[in-house]
């Protein structure tokens, strides 16, 4: 099946190597301004609920609306978090957002001009580091003197779980600037 959409990536700020990148989990959109834009091909409709992290990528779970610090607002703002914490993965969550349903109308289906933004949250976990206790994503900034290469597996899906607001239990992990994403695979 041919793709229903194209992918564009945007980067707006350079990495400050002394501070790194660390996005607070409750801030939306993330201050780093790293995001992908999924644009429907002519004659196609896409919506945030049609996308999910793929099985070839990080182990991610959907965060439930109104649980903890979850940013999920059904059906047009969906937060997926890395679970379990994996080191040294530089991201700890992604959020899918519709461009044309900012009020989260439950009857929204996409429309031919709706784009889906994929917001990327950066932060590194501590993996049972002495004095820090258990692993929490987003505790330490990502720092690098070279471009960061990381692949995200994001799939188009008509999974019935995503087509209903009766969602499985999810989890939620725990401002600065950003640099160049040189490799993004969708």
Secondary structure, DSSP 4 states (H G I P E B T S, - for coil): ---SEEEEEE--S---TTT-B---TT-SS-TT--EEEEEEPTT----GGGEEE-TTS--EEEPPTTSTT---BTTTEEEEEESS--TT-SEEEEEEEESS-TT--TT----TT-EEEEEEEE-B--SS-TTT-S--TTSB-B--SS-B-----EEE---TTTTSS-PPP-----------B-----
